[in-house]
Amino acid sequence: MNHNQSSSQGQQQSSQGRHDDDDASLSEFLASLMDYTPTIPDELVEHYLAKSGFQCPDVRLIRLVAVATQKFVAEVATDALQQCKTRQAAVVKDKRDKQQKDKRPILTMEDLSKALREYGVNVKHQEYFADSPSTGMDPASREE
């Protein structure tokens, strides 16, 4: 047996060992999902999966989708907060003579839209909700 053959066999065994470790880690992770209570309820995840045409009786998979969704929402919220802080810092620089009384961040739809755009989600929203002709009118007097 030459050096190349023994090296190749060593790589295959090493690859197989890593594959077994990955399988063990995956099995351990999936088992841990049974004990985990996600923020997003299983019923809600099942509803939206069913609405998209996906049926799965395995609770572990439902919870895996819930965990992935929770991670996505957390990342979008963090990015939206960063957008908000950047926007508010620019406003403060423009108005240096006026001090802000309330330094709490105020998230806007624009902040959320920018954050979602980074993930390939385009949000379309009405620019001015109060400009509707029926705003402030008695519901009985509206013409529809």
Secondary structure as UniProt FT lines:
FT   HELIX           3..35
FT   HELIX           42..51
FT   TURN            52..53
FT   HELIX           59..94
FT   TURN            95..97
FT   HELIX           109..117
FT   TURN            118..120
FT   HELIX           129..131
FT   TURN            133..136
FT   HELIX           139..141
//
